[in-house]
């Protein structure tokens, strides 16, 4: 295996969610192992304090050494950024990223690594302008698609963008 990818699901989802499952298939086809932590026990409370526990679980799920990528959707994307600040990684793949969560008073941060974002123009939960600004400030790759927060019409697109990221990492 080339390394490990931690695939984090969204708040009202689970480890078998459509997007993280599609990314897991891409990871396997590209020679990467994937781990899909289950955060549902933490999400039940809907307490913003669970963000810290979610981030900790993502970091703890990662092997102690070896190549690592954090990827996720919505809350899974949010915690992937924080996890990347605690455990060295090679890249981030963030779908439907909230760059802030009401009541969570920490500035959003993510490691300065190759980062690809996919976001819906019509995202009703995470304002597109905030994601554009986040990506612009960091020089990240940002794919904006005609979709809402769930990106359900663009699952295949997300998988293809993820595959491109993995291929680019191989070429380095």
PyMOL commands that set and color helices and strands:
alter all, ss='L'
color gray80, all
select helices_A, chain A and resi 18-29+40-43+50-61+75-86+128-138+152-171
alter helices_A, ss='H'
color red, helices_A
select strands_A, chain A and resi 4-8+33-35+68-73+91-95+114-120+141-145
alter strands_A, ss='S'
color yellow, strands_A
deselect
rebuild
show_as cartoon
